[in-house]
């Protein structure tokens, strides 16, 4: 007699949800028109930019651009603020 096959009760794998990342601008000396110091910006995923020490953010024009990563500090927002930023981004 054969042993019974084990069955998985887990649901099928879903693609990982990309969490929204946010960062505070701590330096804007070279880009005063594009970035406001101390403002929270939405960060878009860009692995290539990260390899070059840059981050892709949606700037004051509403477009996404690359900036030096040293200009930002990543922050974790509480769910209520993440929802608000999700509506405006």
Secondary structure, DSSP 8 states (H G I E B T S, - for coil): ---------S----------EEEEE---TT-TTT--TT-EEEEE--HHHHHTTEEEEE-TTSSEEEEEGGGEEEE---HHHHHHHHHH-
